[in-house]
Amino acid sequence: MIEDSENVVKTQSRQAFTTSNWRESLQPSLPLEVGKVPLVEKYEPTPYFSLAGQKIINGFEQLTDWIITQDSVLIDGYGGVFFKEIQLNIQKQLEIRGVSVKWHFTADYLKSEIELETLVGPFLAGENDVWGKKTSLELADLFRCNELSGLQKDKNKTLNIVIGEGAGLVQWLAPVIYFEIPKNEIQYRMKAGVISNLGSRITDNPFYTYKRFYFVDWVLLNKHRLALLDRISVIADGQWLDDVNWIFMQNLQAGLSQMSRAVFRAKPWFESGSWGGQWMKAHLDGLNKEEVNYAWSFELITPENGVVLESEGKLLEITFDLLMEIENKAILGKHADQFGTYFPIRFDFLDTFEGGNLSIQCHPSRSYIKEQFGETITQDETYYIMDCGPEAKVYLGFQEDIDPVAFRKVLEDSQSNNEKIEVEKYIQSFPSRKHELFLIPNGTVHSSGVNNMVLEISATPYIFTFKMYDWLALGLNGKPRPINIEHAFNNLNFERKGAKVVEELISHQSIIEKGADWQLLQLPTHKDHFYEIERVEFDTEVVFNTEDKCHVLMLVEGTSISAEIAGEASYKFNYAETFIVPAATCNYKLINHGTQRAKVIKVHLKDNIQL
């Protein structure tokens, strides 16, 4: 028989899920199998990398078959995983097999909610503050760790299982099963009100929950998983309610080694917003057309992206963070020592077609983001114009006669009195032109206007936007979005004004190499940017060497191309798809499959980066 019912009751306090109340999103879940992925002709929203052989295994039945070969198991995983459902599914299988089990729950060893709030409070600033500061705590600090690590097995049971976040803190010589979950699914569960932060019962305040995820929980859990790597025997995908795909760690490591010497895509995800547009709906296959708009595409925002693996038709998603923890040197090459497991380049879409203007905003300096928020690098950006409508514009830099004091007063008056501002009295605007690049180093005032489809190429930090004026618009919740005038004025560079903006903040493109039917253009970035941007334009094919750097690419004009490795492996990419060529891939060939000239953006890190 299964262990006593009191242990079961402890995990059943939450209301039972239905098929629709456990995630809030119009975006479909990742299917368990390739055969259930919708077929699309252009832009694949569910990309995957194929592993040879039968590496991915489906089902709690098979997982339980492996578990009962052990005398004890630690089931650990990321915050947001439904450990209750995992326990019940395994318990059902153990009952069928007549295996007696003692369940130990890590949640029983968490410090009190009051103690935890006292611990994490210093990293979360004020109740209404958008940001906090990345924690210096360890996951063990949240537990009565001596009790948890010193757990004793029940010798009268065939099997002992510790389950929950932090199970790996238990000092047993036992294999670890680690349940992964992509960050978008965590946020869909957060919005549905079915998960909370570690040790918290607050489920009705997504604003607070996300802030604590970002500055506390995710920091702790990433450090914990990295420390566990050598002890993990199985990685399981925890994004489904009553099913699981899983893989043995040695097979995952072999697969990621193969992928990190080839070419691959991260799995993108999409969000609506107050200013969001309709371009992505019209041009990107596989998106739900019923969504009110799409403001952002997380093409490659690696702290929140996943990577999907396929084997014999089965799919399994891991976080990009885990990929970097295992293969950062192969991916980053000569920059691995400098950035460690942190992937430093970001690609995302900002869609304002038939939408609204982005807020007038800026981003923090390197010293400010480190001191105030605990980040190591800052949000240095560029806007690459993928497409634009008539009269579209980008707001960038100040007018020559800018008066900082007068500008601040008009912003504060607007916020207090809900008054419209004549923006171009203070800030310059420039017509948008397809394939133009605008440079936005930290401290630069900027905004994208209506009817732009922007590919935002940036350093990876992505939430540190200081809004000064939001055009009196309301968020999708009907409330004004937070305005951050104080933070902005601690960072604004008022020297970026007048003619300097055209000289320094609009990239002056030039041809640096060319062949019979191709040319390579340099799109110079600002001295504060630590990445280079190039665009290759070609009719048939062109060859590159990574020179021990990671390349991030996107087809920005054309229909489809392939990236070929060593004359054998070939990977196809469609218009607007972001893909990664790791440093260890070395040589690759791009082949144009369309009738028109292909244009591909190629981004890599600069050689001598000073952070």
C-alpha positions as CSV (number, residue, x, y, z in Angstrom):
1,M,0.0,0.0,0.0
2,I,0.9,3.6,-0.5
3,E,2.2,5.7,2.4
4,D,-0.4,7.0,5.0
5,S,-3.1,9.3,3.7
6,E,-1.9,12.4,5.8
7,N,0.9,12.9,3.3
8,V,-1.5,12.8,0.4
9,V,-3.8,15.3,2.0
10,K,-0.9,17.8,2.4
11,T,-0.6,18.1,-1.3
12,Q,-4.3,18.3,-2.1
13,S,-5.3,21.6,-0.5
14,R,-5.5,23.4,-3.8
15,Q,-8.8,23.2,-5.8
16,A,-8.6,20.5,-8.4
17,F,-7.7,21.7,-11.9
18,T,-10.0,21.5,-14.9
19,T,-8.7,21.5,-18.4
20,S,-8.7,25.3,-18.6
21,N,-8.2,26.9,-15.1
22,W,-4.5,26.1,-14.6
23,R,-2.9,28.5,-17.2
24,E,-4.1,31.8,-18.5
25,S,-3.0,32.3,-22.1
26,L,-4.4,32.1,-25.7
27,Q,-1.1,30.6,-26.7
28,P,-1.3,26.8,-26.9
29,S,0.8,24.5,-24.7
30,L,3.8,22.7,-26.2
31,P,2.4,19.4,-27.4
32,L,3.9,16.1,-26.2
33,E,4.5,14.9,-29.7
34,V,5.6,16.4,-33.1
35,G,2.5,15.1,-34.8
36,K,0.4,17.5,-32.7
37,V,2.4,20.6,-33.7
38,P,0.3,22.7,-36.2
39,L,1.7,22.7,-39.7
40,V,2.8,26.2,-40.9
41,E,4.3,27.4,-44.2
42,K,6.3,30.3,-42.8
43,Y,7.6,31.2,-39.4
44,E,7.6,28.2,-37.1
45,P,6.6,29.2,-33.5
46,T,7.5,25.7,-32.2
47,P,11.0,25.0,-33.4
48,Y,12.9,22.0,-32.1
49,F,16.3,20.3,-32.4
50,S,16.2,16.6,-33.2
51,L,18.2,14.1,-31.3
52,A,19.1,10.7,-32.8
53,G,17.7,7.6,-31.3
54,Q,15.0,7.0,-28.6
55,K,16.3,9.5,-26.1
56,I,13.1,11.2,-24.8
57,I,10.7,8.9,-22.8
58,N,7.0,9.6,-22.3
59,G,4.9,8.9,-19.2
60,F,4.8,8.5,-15.5
61,E,4.5,4.7,-15.9
62,Q,8.0,4.5,-17.4
63,L,9.4,7.1,-14.9
64,T,8.0,5.1,-12.0
65,D,9.5,1.9,-13.4
66,W,12.9,3.6,-13.2
67,I,12.2,5.1,-9.7
68,I,11.5,1.7,-8.2
69,T,14.9,0.5,-9.1
70,Q,16.2,2.9,-6.4
71,D,15.6,2.8,-2.7
72,S,15.3,6.6,-2.5
73,V,14.9,9.4,-5.0
74,L,15.0,13.2,-4.7
75,I,12.4,15.0,-7.0
76,D,13.5,18.6,-7.2
77,G,12.5,21.2,-9.7
78,Y,11.8,24.8,-10.6
79,G,9.2,27.1,-8.9
80,G,5.9,26.9,-10.6
81,V,6.1,23.1,-11.2
82,F,2.9,21.3,-10.0
83,F,4.6,18.9,-7.5
84,K,1.2,17.9,-6.2
85,E,0.2,16.4,-9.6
86,I,3.6,14.8,-10.0
87,Q,3.3,13.1,-6.7
88,L,-0.2,11.9,-7.4
89,N,0.7,10.5,-10.8
90,I,3.7,8.6,-9.4
91,Q,1.8,7.5,-6.4
92,K,-0.9,6.0,-8.6
93,Q,1.8,4.0,-10.4
94,L,3.4,2.8,-7.2
95,E,0.0,1.7,-5.9
96,I,-0.5,-0.4,-9.0
97,R,2.9,-2.0,-8.4
98,G,2.3,-2.5,-4.7
99,V,5.3,-0.6,-3.7
100,S,5.3,1.0,-0.2
101,V,6.6,4.6,-0.1
102,K,7.4,7.3,2.4
103,W,6.8,10.8,0.9
104,H,8.9,13.7,2.4
105,F,7.8,17.2,1.4
106,T,10.3,20.0,1.3
107,A,7.4,22.5,1.8
108,D,7.1,21.1,5.3
109,Y,10.6,22.5,6.1
110,L,10.2,26.0,4.7
111,K,10.5,28.8,7.2
112,S,7.3,30.6,8.2
113,E,5.8,33.0,5.7
114,I,6.6,35.9,8.1
115,E,10.2,34.8,8.3
116,L,10.5,34.5,4.5
117,E,9.0,37.9,3.9
118,T,11.5,39.4,6.3
119,L,14.3,37.6,4.4
120,V,13.3,38.6,0.9
121,G,11.9,42.0,1.8
122,P,15.2,43.9,1.4
123,F,15.5,42.7,-2.2
124,L,12.0,43.9,-3.3
125,A,12.0,47.6,-2.6
126,G,8.6,49.3,-1.9
127,E,5.2,47.7,-2.5
128,N,4.6,49.9,-5.5
129,D,8.1,49.8,-6.9
130,V,8.5,48.0,-10.2
131,W,12.0,46.7,-9.5
132,G,14.0,45.2,-6.7
133,K,17.6,44.0,-6.4
134,K,18.9,40.6,-7.2
135,T,19.2,38.6,-4.1
136,S,22.4,37.4,-2.4
137,L,20.5,34.7,-0.6
138,E,20.8,30.9,-1.3
139,L,17.9,28.6,-1.6
140,A,18.9,26.9,1.6
141,D,18.2,30.2,3.5
142,L,14.5,29.7,2.9
143,F,14.4,26.4,4.8
144,R,15.0,25.1,8.2
145,C,18.0,23.6,6.5
146,N,19.4,21.5,9.3
147,E,16.1,19.7,9.6
148,L,15.7,19.3,5.8
149,S,19.3,18.2,5.1
150,G,19.2,15.8,8.0
151,L,16.0,14.0,6.9
152,Q,15.9,10.4,8.0
153,K,14.6,7.6,5.7
154,D,11.7,5.4,6.8
155,K,13.4,2.0,6.8
156,N,10.0,0.2,7.0
157,K,9.2,1.4,3.5
158,T,10.5,0.0,0.2
159,L,11.0,3.5,-1.2
160,N,11.6,7.0,0.2
161,I,11.0,10.0,-1.9
162,V,11.7,13.7,-1.1
163,I,9.6,16.0,-3.4
164,G,9.5,19.8,-3.9
165,E,11.8,22.7,-4.6
166,G,15.0,22.2,-2.8
167,A,14.8,18.4,-2.6
168,G,18.5,18.3,-3.6
169,L,19.4,20.0,-0.3
170,V,18.7,16.6,1.4
171,Q,22.1,14.9,2.0
172,W,21.1,11.4,0.7
173,L,23.2,9.4,-1.7
174,A,20.2,9.3,-4.0
175,P,19.6,10.3,-7.7
176,V,17.8,13.6,-8.4
177,I,14.9,13.9,-10.9
178,Y,14.7,17.5,-11.8
179,F,11.5,19.0,-13.3
180,E,12.1,21.9,-15.6
181,I,9.4,24.4,-16.7
182,P,9.7,27.3,-19.2
183,K,9.3,30.8,-17.8
184,N,6.3,31.7,-20.1
185,E,4.4,28.8,-18.6
186,I,5.3,29.9,-15.1
187,Q,3.8,33.3,-16.0
188,Y,0.6,31.8,-17.5
189,R,0.2,29.8,-14.2
190,M,0.9,33.0,-12.3
191,K,-1.8,34.9,-14.2
192,A,-4.3,32.1,-13.6
193,G,-3.6,32.4,-9.8
194,V,-2.6,28.8,-9.3
195,I,1.0,29.3,-8.2
196,S,2.9,31.6,-5.9
197,N,6.4,32.4,-4.8
198,L,8.5,30.1,-2.7
199,G,6.8,29.8,0.7
200,S,4.2,32.4,-0.1
201,R,0.4,32.0,-0.3
202,I,-0.1,35.2,-2.3
203,T,-1.7,34.2,-5.7
204,D,-3.8,37.3,-6.5
205,N,-1.0,39.9,-7.1
206,P,0.9,39.1,-10.4
207,F,2.8,42.4,-10.1
208,Y,4.4,41.4,-6.8
209,T,4.7,37.7,-7.7
210,Y,6.7,38.5,-10.9
211,K,8.9,41.0,-9.1
212,R,9.8,38.4,-6.5
213,F,10.3,35.7,-9.2
214,Y,12.8,37.9,-11.1
215,F,14.8,39.3,-8.1
216,V,14.6,36.4,-5.7
217,D,13.1,33.0,-6.7
218,W,14.6,32.6,-10.1
219,V,18.1,33.7,-8.8
220,L,17.9,31.2,-6.0
221,L,16.6,28.4,-8.2
222,N,19.2,28.9,-11.0
223,K,22.0,28.8,-8.5
224,H,20.5,25.7,-6.9
225,R,20.1,23.8,-10.2
226,L,23.7,24.7,-11.2
227,A,25.0,23.3,-7.9
228,L,22.9,20.1,-8.5
229,L,24.1,19.4,-12.1
230,D,26.4,16.5,-11.2
231,R,23.7,14.8,-9.1
232,I,20.8,15.0,-11.6
233,S,20.0,11.6,-13.2
234,V,16.8,12.6,-15.0
235,I,15.5,15.9,-16.5
236,A,11.7,16.0,-16.8
237,D,9.5,18.6,-18.5
238,G,7.0,19.9,-16.0
239,Q,4.8,22.0,-18.2
240,W,2.0,19.5,-18.7
241,L,-0.8,18.8,-16.1
242,D,-1.1,15.0,-16.2
243,D,1.7,13.7,-18.4
244,V,5.5,14.0,-18.7
245,N,8.3,13.6,-21.2
246,W,11.7,13.0,-19.6
247,I,15.3,12.2,-20.5
248,F,18.3,10.7,-18.7
249,M,20.9,13.3,-18.0
250,Q,23.7,11.7,-19.9
251,N,21.5,11.6,-23.0
252,L,20.5,15.3,-22.5
253,Q,24.2,16.2,-22.2
254,A,25.1,14.4,-25.3
255,G,22.2,16.0,-27.2
256,L,23.1,19.5,-26.0
257,S,26.7,18.9,-27.0
258,Q,25.5,18.1,-30.5
259,M,23.2,21.1,-30.6
260,S,25.9,23.4,-29.3
261,R,28.1,22.5,-32.3
262,A,25.3,22.9,-34.9
263,V,22.6,25.6,-35.4
264,F,19.4,26.0,-33.4
265,R,16.5,28.2,-32.4
266,A,15.1,29.1,-29.0
267,K,11.3,28.7,-28.6
268,P,9.8,32.1,-29.0
269,W,6.7,33.4,-27.1
270,F,4.5,36.4,-27.4
271,E,2.7,39.0,-25.3
272,S,0.1,41.6,-25.9
273,G,0.4,45.1,-24.6
274,S,-1.2,48.5,-24.4
275,W,0.6,49.8,-27.5
276,G,0.7,46.4,-29.3
277,G,0.1,46.0,-33.0
278,Q,-1.2,43.7,-35.7
279,W,1.9,43.0,-37.9
280,M,2.9,39.8,-36.2
281,K,-0.7,38.5,-36.5
282,A,-0.5,39.1,-40.3
283,H,3.0,37.9,-40.9
284,L,3.9,35.1,-38.4
285,D,2.2,31.8,-38.8
286,G,0.9,29.8,-35.9
287,L,-0.1,32.7,-33.6
288,N,-3.6,32.9,-32.2
289,K,-5.4,35.5,-34.2
290,E,-7.9,36.0,-31.4
291,E,-5.3,37.8,-29.2
292,V,-6.1,41.5,-29.0
293,N,-2.6,42.4,-30.3
294,Y,1.0,41.3,-30.1
295,A,3.3,43.9,-28.6
296,W,6.4,41.7,-27.9
297,S,7.9,38.6,-29.2
298,F,10.4,36.9,-27.0
299,E,12.5,35.7,-29.9
300,L,15.7,35.4,-27.8
301,I,15.4,36.8,-24.3
302,T,17.3,33.8,-22.8
303,P,16.4,34.3,-19.1
304,E,12.8,33.5,-20.2
305,N,13.2,31.3,-23.3
306,G,13.2,27.6,-23.6
307,V,14.8,25.2,-26.1
308,V,12.8,22.3,-27.4
309,L,14.4,18.9,-28.2
310,E,12.8,16.1,-30.3
311,S,13.5,12.4,-30.4
312,E,11.4,9.8,-32.1
313,G,8.5,12.3,-32.3
314,K,8.5,13.2,-28.6
315,L,9.1,16.8,-27.5
316,L,10.8,18.0,-24.3
317,E,11.6,21.6,-23.4
318,I,14.4,22.8,-21.2
319,T,15.2,26.3,-20.2
320,F,17.9,28.2,-22.0
321,D,19.5,28.7,-18.6
322,L,20.1,25.0,-18.3
323,L,21.6,24.8,-21.8
324,M,24.1,27.6,-20.8
325,E,24.9,25.8,-17.5
326,I,26.0,22.7,-19.5
327,E,27.4,24.2,-22.7
328,N,28.3,27.8,-22.2
329,K,31.9,27.4,-23.5
330,A,30.8,25.8,-26.7
331,I,28.2,28.5,-27.3
332,L,30.1,31.6,-26.2
333,G,33.6,30.5,-27.2
334,K,36.2,33.2,-26.4
335,H,33.6,35.1,-24.4
336,A,32.6,32.2,-22.1
337,D,35.0,33.2,-19.3
338,Q,33.7,36.8,-19.3
339,F,30.0,36.0,-19.3
340,G,29.9,32.6,-17.7
341,T,26.5,31.0,-18.0
342,Y,24.8,34.3,-19.0
343,F,23.9,34.6,-22.7
344,P,24.5,38.3,-23.4
345,I,22.6,39.1,-26.7
346,R,18.8,39.7,-26.9
347,F,16.5,39.7,-30.0
348,D,12.8,40.6,-29.7
349,F,10.1,42.2,-31.7
350,L,8.2,45.4,-30.9
351,D,5.0,45.7,-33.0
352,T,3.1,49.0,-33.1
353,F,1.4,48.5,-36.5
354,E,-2.1,49.9,-36.0
355,G,-1.2,50.2,-32.3
356,G,0.2,53.0,-30.2
357,N,3.5,54.7,-29.4
358,L,5.9,53.1,-26.9
359,S,6.5,55.2,-23.8
360,I,9.1,58.0,-23.8
361,Q,11.8,56.1,-21.9
362,C,15.4,55.4,-21.2
363,H,17.5,52.7,-19.6
364,P,20.0,52.7,-16.7
365,S,23.7,53.2,-16.8
366,R,26.0,50.2,-16.1
367,S,26.9,51.5,-12.6
368,Y,23.2,52.3,-11.8
369,I,21.8,49.0,-12.8
370,K,24.5,47.2,-10.8
371,E,24.1,49.3,-7.7
372,Q,20.3,49.6,-7.7
373,F,19.2,46.3,-9.2
374,G,22.1,43.9,-8.9
375,E,22.6,43.3,-12.6
376,T,26.0,42.9,-14.1
377,I,25.4,44.4,-17.5
378,T,22.9,47.0,-18.7
379,Q,20.1,47.4,-21.3
380,D,22.0,48.9,-24.2
381,E,19.7,48.6,-27.2
382,T,19.2,49.2,-30.9
383,Y,16.1,49.4,-33.1
384,Y,16.4,47.7,-36.4
385,I,13.4,48.6,-38.6
386,M,12.0,45.3,-40.0
387,D,9.0,47.0,-41.6
388,C,7.2,50.3,-41.3
389,G,4.0,52.1,-42.4
390,P,3.5,55.6,-43.9
391,E,4.7,58.4,-41.6
392,A,6.1,56.0,-39.0
393,K,8.8,57.5,-36.9
394,V,11.3,56.8,-34.1
395,Y,11.8,59.2,-31.2
396,L,15.5,59.5,-30.4
397,G,17.6,62.0,-28.5
398,F,16.9,65.6,-27.3
399,Q,16.3,68.8,-29.2
400,E,19.4,71.1,-29.2
401,D,17.7,73.6,-26.9
402,I,16.6,71.0,-24.3
403,D,16.2,72.4,-20.8
404,P,16.3,69.5,-18.3
405,V,14.6,71.4,-15.6
406,A,11.7,72.5,-17.8
407,F,11.5,69.0,-19.3
408,R,11.2,67.4,-15.9
409,K,8.5,69.8,-14.8
410,V,6.4,69.2,-17.9
411,L,6.7,65.4,-17.3
412,E,5.7,65.7,-13.6
413,D,2.8,68.1,-14.5
414,S,1.6,65.6,-17.1
415,Q,1.7,62.7,-14.6
416,S,-0.1,64.8,-11.9
417,N,-2.8,66.3,-14.1
418,N,-3.1,63.8,-16.9
419,E,-2.0,66.4,-19.4
420,K,-0.8,65.8,-23.0
421,I,2.8,66.7,-23.8
422,E,4.0,68.2,-27.1
423,V,6.8,65.6,-27.2
424,E,8.7,66.9,-30.3
425,K,9.2,70.2,-28.5
426,Y,11.8,68.3,-26.4
427,I,12.7,65.1,-28.2
428,Q,13.7,64.6,-31.9
429,S,11.9,62.2,-34.2
430,F,13.2,60.6,-37.4
431,P,11.3,58.9,-40.2
432,S,11.4,55.1,-40.1
433,R,13.0,53.4,-43.1
434,K,13.1,49.7,-43.6
435,H,16.5,48.2,-42.6
436,E,17.7,51.3,-40.8
437,L,19.3,50.9,-37.4
438,F,18.9,53.4,-34.6
439,L,21.3,53.2,-31.7
440,I,20.1,53.4,-28.1
441,P,22.9,53.2,-25.6
442,N,21.9,53.5,-21.9
443,G,20.7,56.9,-20.9
444,T,19.3,57.8,-24.3
445,V,15.8,59.1,-24.5
446,H,13.8,57.1,-27.1
447,S,10.5,55.6,-28.2
448,S,9.1,53.7,-31.2
449,G,6.1,55.4,-32.8
450,V,3.0,53.9,-34.4
451,N,3.3,51.6,-37.4
452,N,6.8,50.3,-36.8
453,M,7.9,46.6,-36.7
454,V,11.1,46.8,-34.7
455,L,13.6,44.1,-34.3
456,E,15.2,45.1,-31.0
457,I,18.8,44.0,-30.8
458,S,20.1,44.5,-27.4
459,A,22.2,43.4,-24.4
460,T,20.1,40.8,-22.5
461,P,18.6,42.7,-19.6
462,Y,15.0,43.4,-20.5
463,I,12.8,44.8,-17.7
464,F,14.6,48.0,-16.8
465,T,12.7,50.6,-18.8
466,F,12.2,54.0,-17.1
467,K,9.0,55.4,-18.5
468,M,8.7,59.2,-18.4
469,Y,5.6,59.7,-20.5
470,D,3.1,57.1,-21.8
471,W,0.9,59.3,-24.1
472,L,-1.9,59.2,-21.5
473,A,-2.5,55.6,-22.5
474,L,-3.8,52.9,-20.2
475,G,-2.5,49.3,-19.8
476,L,-4.6,46.4,-20.9
477,N,-5.9,46.2,-17.3
478,G,-7.4,49.7,-17.8
479,K,-4.9,51.3,-15.4
480,P,-2.0,53.7,-16.1
481,R,1.4,51.9,-16.4
482,P,4.0,53.0,-13.8
483,I,5.9,56.2,-14.6
484,N,9.5,56.4,-13.4
485,I,10.7,60.0,-13.7
486,E,13.1,59.9,-10.8
487,H,14.9,56.8,-12.1
488,A,15.0,58.3,-15.6
489,F,16.5,61.6,-14.5
490,N,19.2,59.7,-12.6
491,N,20.3,58.3,-16.0
492,L,19.3,60.5,-18.8
493,N,22.2,61.8,-21.0
494,F,21.3,65.3,-22.0
495,E,24.4,65.6,-24.2
496,R,22.7,63.3,-26.7
497,K,20.9,66.1,-28.5
498,G,20.8,68.1,-31.7
499,A,23.2,67.2,-34.5
500,K,25.0,64.7,-32.3
501,V,22.0,62.4,-32.5
502,V,22.3,62.0,-36.3
503,E,26.1,61.6,-36.0
504,E,26.2,59.1,-33.2
505,L,22.8,57.4,-32.8
506,I,21.8,56.6,-36.4
507,S,24.0,53.8,-37.8
508,H,25.8,54.8,-41.0
509,Q,26.0,51.5,-42.9
510,S,28.7,50.6,-45.3
511,I,29.9,47.6,-47.4
512,I,32.9,45.9,-45.9
513,E,33.2,42.8,-48.1
514,K,31.6,41.6,-51.3
515,G,31.6,38.8,-53.9
516,A,30.0,38.0,-57.2
517,D,26.5,37.8,-55.8
518,W,26.8,38.8,-52.2
519,Q,27.9,41.7,-49.9
520,L,28.5,42.1,-46.2
521,L,27.5,45.4,-44.6
522,Q,28.6,46.8,-41.3
523,L,26.0,48.5,-39.2
524,P,28.2,50.3,-36.7
525,T,27.0,50.3,-33.1
526,H,27.8,52.9,-30.4
527,K,31.0,52.6,-28.4
528,D,28.9,51.7,-25.4
529,H,27.4,48.6,-27.2
530,F,29.5,45.4,-26.6
531,Y,28.1,43.8,-29.8
532,E,28.6,44.2,-33.5
533,I,25.8,44.2,-36.1
534,E,26.3,43.2,-39.7
535,R,23.9,42.4,-42.6
536,V,24.8,39.9,-45.3
537,E,22.9,40.2,-48.6
538,F,23.2,37.3,-51.1
539,D,21.5,35.6,-54.0
540,T,22.8,32.0,-53.7
541,E,25.1,31.2,-50.8
542,V,27.8,32.6,-48.5
543,V,30.2,31.1,-46.0
544,F,31.2,32.3,-42.6
545,N,33.5,31.3,-39.8
546,T,32.5,32.0,-36.2
547,E,36.0,32.9,-35.2
548,D,35.2,31.4,-31.8
549,K,32.3,33.8,-31.2
550,C,28.6,33.1,-31.0
551,H,26.6,34.4,-33.9
552,V,22.9,35.4,-33.6
553,L,21.1,35.7,-37.0
554,M,17.7,36.5,-38.5
555,L,16.4,36.5,-42.0
556,V,15.1,40.0,-42.4
557,E,14.2,39.9,-46.1
558,G,13.6,36.9,-48.3
559,T,11.5,33.7,-47.8
560,S,13.8,31.0,-46.4
561,I,17.4,30.0,-46.1
562,S,19.4,27.1,-44.8
563,A,22.4,27.0,-42.6
564,E,24.7,24.1,-43.6
565,I,27.3,22.6,-41.3
566,A,30.3,20.6,-42.7
567,G,28.5,20.0,-46.0
568,E,26.1,17.6,-44.3
569,A,23.7,18.8,-41.6
570,S,21.3,21.4,-42.9
571,Y,18.9,23.6,-40.9
572,K,16.1,25.6,-42.6
573,F,15.0,29.0,-41.4
574,N,12.1,31.2,-42.6
575,Y,11.6,34.9,-42.7
576,A,11.8,36.6,-39.3
577,E,13.1,33.5,-37.5
578,T,16.0,34.0,-35.1
579,F,18.7,31.4,-35.0
580,I,22.0,30.8,-33.1
581,V,25.3,29.6,-34.5
582,P,27.4,28.6,-31.4
583,A,31.1,29.5,-31.4
584,A,32.0,25.8,-31.5
585,T,30.2,25.3,-34.8
586,C,33.1,27.1,-36.5
587,N,32.2,27.1,-40.3
588,Y,28.7,27.4,-41.7
589,K,27.2,28.1,-45.1
590,L,24.0,30.1,-45.7
591,I,22.0,29.0,-48.7
592,N,19.2,31.1,-50.2
593,H,16.1,29.1,-51.2
594,G,14.1,32.1,-52.4
595,T,13.9,33.9,-55.8
596,Q,14.8,37.3,-54.2
597,R,18.0,38.3,-52.6
598,A,18.2,37.2,-49.0
599,K,19.1,39.7,-46.3
600,V,20.3,38.3,-42.9
601,I,21.2,40.2,-39.8
602,K,24.3,38.8,-38.0
603,V,25.2,39.9,-34.5
604,H,28.2,38.9,-32.4
605,L,30.2,40.2,-29.5
606,K,33.0,42.7,-29.9
607,D,36.6,41.4,-29.3
608,N,37.7,43.6,-26.4
609,I,34.7,44.1,-24.1
610,Q,35.1,46.3,-21.0
611,L,32.3,45.8,-18.6
